[in-house]
Structure formats: C-alpha cells, structure tokens
Amino acid sequence: MRKRRGAGFDRAVARENSVKKQTTAFELDGEGCEVTCGPDEPLLYVLRNELGRKGVRFGCGEGLCGACMVLVDERPTLSCDTPLWAVAGRRVRTIESHVSDWRLHEIVTALTQAQAGQCGYCLPGIAMRVRALLADSAVASREGIAEALDGNLCRCGTHSRILRAIETAAERIGRAAE
C-alpha cells in the first residue's frame, strides 16, 4: 500500500521541480563562489543552507529586523529580501569575513568586550551595518550611529550598550587610520 503524503507536499515538490535552476557566480568574503539553484532563491537561504554562513541570521524574513544584513559591493543589504540573481558578479561580505577585515574585527571586538548583546542574535547584522557606516572614516556621532541602526532591531533592549560599543569601535578605528 502506497503512503499518502498530502497535497501540500505534492505542491512543494511540483514547484521545486518546475523552477529552472541556474548557476550564479559572485565573490563571497573575498573568494570566488558559484551556486546552482533557483535564481529567485533569497540570498539569505543560499548563504545559510548552501554555503554554511550561519552568522547571517534569519530574523523576520521580511526585511524589517536587520538580522540578515550583509554587504553587497560594500552597501548594507538585507539578504532575506535579495534574490540570488541580484548578486551575480558582485562582492558579498558576511560577518564571517571579520577575520580578514580589521575594521569589522574592531567592531565585533568592541561589541563583544562591551557585552553589548544579551542574546547576541542581532549583533552580526548590526556589525555589518556599522561596517558600512565606518567604511571611509571612523567619524560618527552618536546620533548618526543611532540613525544608521534604525533598521536593526534588538529584542533584548540593549541599545545603549550597543551604541557605546560602536562609539568605542569608531574611536579605535579612527586612531588606527591616523
């Protein structure tokens, strides 16, 4: 006797089989990368599920919380809202690149030392947004930092510690750049 799986499963299989998969090439954290999947697959799913970049977090799935923030050609980008085809031939950086990026490393270090996050789930997205803010210089006012982080939510409510940590990172980056 054949086991019945249900209509939802059958539709999902049919949809998956109907999507034409294609290979998309882009640079990921400084290295060439090719992925074969549906072109409309959200970048977030590709980064986490296909490429193992677990530092990119799934928060809301609607581009409202900032947990999935990455840099695409050095611009902050919500990966849950970005289809894979949109990064073809472009440079994508995730929080995992902090070991090779001294500015991002300073930001991560400052957030960690200040114990800025209670649970830490939001911190990778915040660090990537701040990395874009401090890309050219480390001069950033508290108000400017707060405005830049307006799209990043911290459910633990540690915003004041996050702001202090980012100010510390900006000072360190400013001194190192001199």
Stockholm file with secondary structure:
# STOCKHOLM 1.0

chainA/1-178         MRKRRGAGFDRAVARENSVKKQTTAFELDGEGCEVTCGPDEPLLYVLRNELGRKGVRFGCGEGLCGACMVLVDERPTLSCDTPLWAVAGRRVRTIESHVSDWRLHEIVTALTQAQAGQCGYCLPGIAMRVRALLADSAVASREGIAEALDGNLCRCGTHSRILRAIETAAERIGRAAE
#=GR chainA/1-178 SS CCCCCCHHHHHHHHHHHHSCCEEEEEEETTEEEEEEECTTSBHHHIIIIITCCTTSCCSCSSSSSCTTEEEETTEEEEGGGCBGGGGTTSEEECGGGGGTCHHHHHHHHHHHHTTCCSSCTTHHHHHHHHHHHTSSCSCCCHHHHHHHGGGCCCTTCCHHHHHHHHHHHHHHHHHHHC
#=GC SS_cons         CCCCCCHHHHHHHHHHHHSCCEEEEEEETTEEEEEEECTTSBHHHIIIIITCCTTSCCSCSSSSSCTTEEEETTEEEEGGGCBGGGGTTSEEECGGGGGTCHHHHHHHHHHHHTTCCSSCTTHHHHHHHHHHHTSSCSCCCHHHHHHHGGGCCCTTCCHHHHHHHHHHHHHHHHHHHC
//
